[in-house]
Structures are given as structure tokens and as C-alpha cells.
């Protein structure tokens, strides 16, 4: 049995940047164990699997170690595949996921050579003040200015250079009960920068984490008193996201580039 596979760099307009995701269309769901083994074999932060039922696209995301509730960059990558490889005609794509129905829109960026832009509408995650201190205080070698939590811990630091220089202790981070840890600060040339660490789900550092921006967007919108923000995730690969707060939803806009397509063989 063989299945098509695509690898797409999401939240970037350049190859070898952004966050690579594998996207695999299916006619019906394979066993969960098989899906997890495929994701482990791909060894990317996320592999997306989807099936189409009428106009609803049923979408699931797997890290190399586990299925997750929400993944922004693999959703963007899946939308790119549907539009560019399978000529999906709808201007809005409805994804049925473990986080409910997610809507992705696509349009042309007329200011930048009509490049495709994908807009993800995701549920908002408001981070709350958090009392937990250890091992967060020692995992980064310096104390954060603030500690909050939602699906992840959110740590505020002084500036962009501090975020770039952080060298986390992943063994300590793996002791924490939440999905991962976001570190963030004001950006030098954008509204805010961030990095994301998730050893609990098998991803020590994710290149660009759309789901983390469902917490970062309302946090920085409140801090900067604005609803439209520019953001960079300053991992080694790096990626850019335009974020907007609208009607209790977070809108994330980004681009994507195809890296690879082929077939996988299951025997």
C-alpha cells in the first residue's frame, strides 16, 4: 500500500526556513499505531494526516511521540497542499480537529508579487499568572520577569537578545506537567519574538509554533494595547507570523513553500 506525502515549510516564504511539516492524504484512517510510527519515521515536529468527507477535512496531528490537540504550522501546510496539489476550490477550508472546527482562508498578497497567504482562525488561549517556580527558574539559567500558563508555560524575558541566548535544560523542562514552554520578549524589529520548547511531546525546540501564538497574541495585544501584531519565532530556522485578535479568536497569517513530495510504502 502506498500513500502520497508532502513536506512543506510553513510560516515562511523561503525554503529551509519556517517549520517543516509532513502532510499525508488518506482515504480512511489507518490504525493509530501506524499513524504514530509514520510520524516517528518522518521525525519532524509534526506530521498531519487528513481525510475529506464532503466539504469537511478531518485533520489529525502527530509529533514523533504523540498525537496532539492543536498544531498551527501543520494546518497551514495541509491547506497549502489542498490548494496547490489537489486544486481545492473553496476560499475557506473547514478542518475538523480535536480542537473543534478550524477555518483556514487563503488569498493573494498583492503587495508581494501575489504570493499566497494563509489565514488560520484558531481558538484563543488566555495565559494566567502562575505560581510554579521550580524547575522553571533554573531551567534557563536566569529568572524570567513573568511566569504565566495556558496550554504551555509562558515566560517573559527582557529583550530579543536574551531570548536568542537562552540554552534550556531539557531534562528539567521534561519534569513540567504542561505541553511545553514559550519564552518571549519585545522584538527589535517586530512587536514580539519567541521560542518554544516541548520535550514532553518529543520536540526539544520547535522552529515555528502556531499554537503557541494563540496564547502569545492575546498576551502581547493586552501589553501593547493593539490587536494587530507582527511576530518572529527566532529558532535556528526562524519564521514570521502576522497575528490578530478578533472576536475571541486568534488569526495567524503566514506563507509556505513546498520542499518535497513523494510516496510512502506500507507493507
C-alpha positions as CSV (number, residue, x, y, z in Angstrom):
1,X,0.0,0.0,0.0
2,X,1.3,3.4,-0.9
3,X,0.3,7.0,0.1
4,X,1.3,10.4,-1.1
5,X,3.5,12.5,1.2
6,X,4.3,16.2,1.0
7,X,6.8,18.2,3.1
8,X,6.0,21.9,3.4
9,X,7.9,24.7,5.1
10,X,5.3,26.7,6.9
11,X,5.3,30.3,8.2
12,X,8.0,31.4,5.7
13,X,8.3,32.4,2.1
14,X,11.7,30.7,1.7
15,X,12.8,27.1,1.6
16,X,14.8,25.8,4.6
17,X,13.1,28.4,6.9
18,X,9.9,28.2,8.9
19,X,8.7,24.9,10.3
20,X,8.6,21.8,8.1
21,X,5.6,19.6,8.3
22,X,4.7,16.3,6.6
23,X,1.2,16.1,5.1
24,X,-0.3,12.7,4.2
25,X,-3.7,12.5,2.5
26,X,-5.7,9.3,3.3
27,X,-8.9,7.7,2.1
28,X,-9.6,6.3,5.5
29,X,-7.9,6.4,8.9
30,X,-5.1,3.9,9.4
31,X,-4.6,2.4,12.9
32,X,-3.4,4.8,15.4
33,X,-0.2,2.8,16.0
34,X,0.6,3.0,12.3
35,X,0.0,6.8,12.2
36,X,2.3,7.2,15.1
37,X,5.0,5.1,13.6
38,X,4.8,7.1,10.3
39,X,5.2,10.3,12.3
40,X,8.2,8.9,14.2
41,X,9.8,7.7,10.9
42,X,9.3,11.2,9.4
43,X,11.0,12.7,12.5
44,X,9.5,16.2,12.0
45,X,7.9,18.2,14.8
46,X,4.5,17.4,13.2
47,X,3.0,15.0,10.6
48,X,-0.5,15.9,9.5
49,X,-3.0,13.2,8.3
50,X,-6.3,14.1,6.7
51,X,-9.3,12.6,5.0
52,X,-12.0,14.6,3.2
53,X,-15.7,14.0,4.0
54,X,-17.9,16.2,1.8
55,X,-16.6,19.7,2.4
56,X,-15.1,18.9,5.8
57,X,-11.5,18.0,6.0
58,X,-10.8,15.8,9.0
59,X,-7.3,16.5,10.3
60,X,-5.0,15.0,12.9
61,X,-1.5,15.9,14.0
62,X,1.3,13.7,15.4
63,X,4.7,14.5,16.8
64,X,7.3,11.7,16.7
65,X,5.9,10.6,20.1
66,X,2.2,11.5,20.5
67,X,-0.9,12.9,18.9
68,X,-1.6,16.5,19.8
69,X,-4.7,18.7,20.2
70,X,-3.6,21.6,18.0
71,X,-0.9,22.4,15.5
72,X,-0.8,25.6,13.6
73,X,2.0,25.1,11.2
74,X,0.9,21.6,10.1
75,X,-2.6,23.0,9.5
76,X,-1.1,25.7,7.3
77,X,0.9,23.1,5.4
78,X,-2.2,21.0,4.9
79,X,-4.1,23.9,3.5
80,X,-1.2,24.6,1.1
81,X,-1.3,21.0,-0.1
82,X,-5.0,21.0,-0.6
83,X,-5.0,24.3,-2.6
84,X,-1.8,23.7,-4.7
85,X,-1.6,20.0,-5.1
86,X,-5.3,19.0,-5.2
87,X,-6.9,22.2,-6.6
88,X,-9.2,22.6,-3.6
89,X,-11.6,25.3,-4.7
90,X,-13.2,26.6,-1.5
91,X,-11.9,30.0,-0.4
92,X,-12.4,28.8,3.2
93,X,-11.2,25.3,4.3
94,X,-13.0,23.8,7.3
95,X,-10.9,21.4,9.3
96,X,-12.5,19.1,11.8
97,X,-9.9,18.5,14.6
98,X,-9.5,17.6,18.3
99,X,-9.8,21.4,18.9
100,X,-13.1,21.7,17.1
101,X,-13.7,23.2,13.6
102,X,-10.8,25.3,12.5
103,X,-11.1,27.7,9.5
104,X,-8.3,28.5,7.1
105,X,-8.6,31.1,4.4
106,X,-6.2,31.8,1.5
107,X,-5.7,34.8,-0.6
108,X,-3.1,36.6,-2.7
109,X,-0.7,39.2,-1.2
110,X,-0.9,41.9,-3.9
111,X,1.9,43.9,-2.3
112,X,4.4,41.0,-2.6
113,X,4.2,39.5,-6.1
114,X,0.8,37.9,-5.4
115,X,2.3,35.4,-3.1
116,X,-0.2,33.1,-1.3
117,X,-1.1,34.0,2.2
118,X,-3.0,31.5,4.5
119,X,-5.0,32.8,7.5
120,X,-5.7,30.4,10.3
121,X,-8.6,31.1,12.7
122,X,-7.7,29.4,16.0
123,X,-9.3,29.4,19.5
124,X,-7.8,31.9,21.9
125,X,-5.8,30.7,24.9
126,X,-5.5,33.3,27.6
127,X,-2.5,32.8,29.8
128,X,-2.9,33.3,33.5
129,X,-0.4,34.1,36.3
130,X,1.2,31.0,37.6
131,X,2.8,30.2,40.9
132,X,5.1,27.4,39.8
133,X,8.7,28.4,40.2
134,X,11.0,25.3,40.1
135,X,12.3,23.9,37.7
136,X,11.3,26.8,35.5
137,X,13.6,29.2,37.4
138,X,16.7,27.0,37.0
139,X,16.0,25.6,33.5
140,X,17.1,28.7,31.7
141,X,19.9,30.0,33.9
142,X,18.2,33.2,34.7
143,X,14.8,34.2,36.2
144,X,12.0,35.4,33.9
145,X,10.2,38.7,34.5
146,X,6.8,36.9,34.5
147,X,5.5,33.4,34.5
148,X,2.1,32.5,33.1
149,X,0.4,29.4,31.9
150,X,-2.2,28.2,29.4
151,X,-1.6,25.0,27.4
152,X,2.1,25.9,27.8
153,X,4.1,27.9,30.3
154,X,4.7,31.4,29.1
155,X,7.9,33.2,30.3
156,X,8.6,36.9,29.7
157,X,12.3,38.0,29.4
158,X,13.9,41.4,28.9
159,X,14.7,41.6,25.2
160,X,15.3,39.7,21.9
161,X,18.9,39.1,22.6
162,X,18.1,37.3,25.9
163,X,15.7,35.0,24.0
164,X,18.3,34.2,21.4
165,X,20.9,33.3,24.0
166,X,18.8,31.0,26.2
167,X,20.1,27.5,26.5
168,X,17.4,25.5,28.3
169,X,18.0,22.4,30.3
170,X,15.6,20.0,28.6
171,X,15.8,17.4,31.3
172,X,14.4,19.9,33.8
173,X,11.7,21.1,31.3
174,X,10.6,17.5,30.8
175,X,9.6,17.4,34.5
176,X,6.9,20.0,34.0
177,X,3.3,18.9,33.6
178,X,2.2,21.1,30.7
179,X,2.8,20.6,27.0
180,X,5.7,23.0,26.6
181,X,7.3,26.3,27.5
182,X,7.1,29.5,25.5
183,X,9.8,32.2,26.1
184,X,9.1,35.7,24.7
185,X,10.3,39.3,24.7
186,X,9.7,42.5,22.8
187,X,11.3,42.3,19.4
188,X,13.9,44.6,17.9
189,X,12.0,44.9,14.5
190,X,8.7,43.2,15.3
191,X,6.2,43.5,18.1
192,X,7.4,40.4,19.9
193,X,9.7,37.4,19.4
194,X,9.5,33.9,20.9
195,X,10.9,30.4,21.1
196,X,9.1,27.2,22.1
197,X,10.4,24.1,23.8
198,X,8.4,20.8,24.1
199,X,10.5,17.8,25.3
200,X,7.3,16.4,26.8
201,X,5.9,15.8,23.3
202,X,9.2,14.8,21.7
203,X,10.2,18.2,20.3
204,X,13.0,19.9,22.2
205,X,12.7,23.1,20.2
206,X,10.0,23.7,17.6
207,X,11.1,26.0,14.7
208,X,7.8,27.9,14.5
209,X,4.8,27.1,16.7
210,X,1.4,28.4,15.5
211,X,-0.4,27.0,18.5
212,X,1.8,29.0,20.9
213,X,0.7,32.2,19.3
214,X,-2.9,31.5,20.5
215,X,-1.5,32.5,23.9
216,X,1.1,35.0,22.7
217,X,-1.3,37.1,20.7
218,X,-3.8,38.0,23.5
219,X,-0.8,38.4,25.9
220,X,1.0,40.9,23.7
221,X,-2.2,42.5,22.5
222,X,-3.0,43.5,26.1
223,X,0.6,44.5,26.8
224,X,1.0,46.7,23.7
225,X,-2.7,47.8,23.5
226,X,-3.1,46.8,19.9
227,X,-4.9,43.9,18.1
228,X,-2.7,43.5,15.0
229,X,0.9,42.4,15.7
230,X,4.0,41.2,13.9
231,X,5.9,38.3,15.4
232,X,9.0,36.2,14.8
233,X,10.0,32.9,16.2
234,X,13.7,33.1,16.5
235,X,14.7,29.4,16.4
236,X,17.6,28.4,14.2
237,X,15.3,28.2,11.1
238,X,13.1,31.1,12.1
239,X,9.7,32.1,10.9
240,X,7.3,35.1,10.6
241,X,3.7,35.3,11.6
242,X,1.2,38.2,11.5
243,X,-1.1,37.8,14.5
244,X,-4.5,39.5,15.0
245,X,-7.0,39.3,17.9
246,X,-10.6,39.3,16.6
247,X,-13.8,38.4,18.4
248,X,-12.3,35.9,20.9
249,X,-10.4,34.3,18.1
250,X,-6.7,34.5,17.1
251,X,-5.9,34.9,13.4
252,X,-2.5,33.8,12.2
253,X,-1.3,34.7,8.7
254,X,1.7,33.2,7.0
255,X,3.1,31.7,3.8
256,X,4.5,28.4,2.9
257,X,6.9,26.7,0.5
258,X,6.9,23.1,-0.8
259,X,10.1,21.2,-0.1
260,X,9.4,17.6,-1.2
261,X,6.7,15.3,-2.4
262,X,6.7,11.6,-2.9
263,X,5.2,8.3,-1.7
264,X,5.4,6.2,1.4
265,X,5.1,2.4,1.2
266,X,3.3,0.3,3.9
267,X,3.6,-3.4,3.8
